[in-house]
């Protein structure tokens, strides 16, 4: 394994995914690429009809989840870089995985279950369904597993 793509955000399962990927990369001698996808809606020009000040385009090094992930990798001597992407998370994660030729995608799952997941959508489900490469989904502690018939 040479390159692992790790989707991260500010959730507990994403942090668990970062930790799991750092351990795996350390044992495999792989490079990590951390990705955080923000919505284009975060850059809208007004809120509730009131114009907001112009937002500076964010940089990966200014992003909290990415900075934390890079710090964790550095603590373990693992080579890592960060990508801050804008758009629909599932699509951007899959595009980046193809672009960097990732051997594995690591993503957290909030463990919403089938009912909430169906209504709210799920980035991890979308990535698993559409990925052209292996995906490791990291679940929250104590989450119940869905039994498949």
C-alpha positions, 0 to 999 in steps of 0.5 A: 500500500502506497497511498491512503486517502482519508476523508476528515471533518470535525466529527468523532468518527473522522478523528477515529478514521485519522487515528486508524489511518495513521496506524495503518500508514505507519505499519505499511510505510504508506503516504496519507492524503487527508481531505476535507470537503466544504460546501460551496454554500459556505461561500454564499454572498448573503445570509438572511438577506444581509450581505456578509463580508467577502470570505477569503478562499480557505487554505488547507493549512488554515483548516482545523480538521486538516491541521489536526490530522497533519499533526497526528501523522507527524507525531507518528513520523508518517508522511502526509499532505492535506487537500481542502476541497469545495463541493459535494463531499462524495463526488470530491472524495472519489475524484481525489481518490482517482487523481492521486491513485489511492490504494485505500479510502478511509472515511468515518460513518456517523452510524445514523442507521438505515432510516436516518441515513436514507433521509439525511444522505450519507457521504460514507454510503455514497463513497462505498457505493461508487468507489472503484477502490477499497474503502474502510469505514470507521464507525463510532464506538458502540455503534450497532452494526446493520445486519444484512440479509 
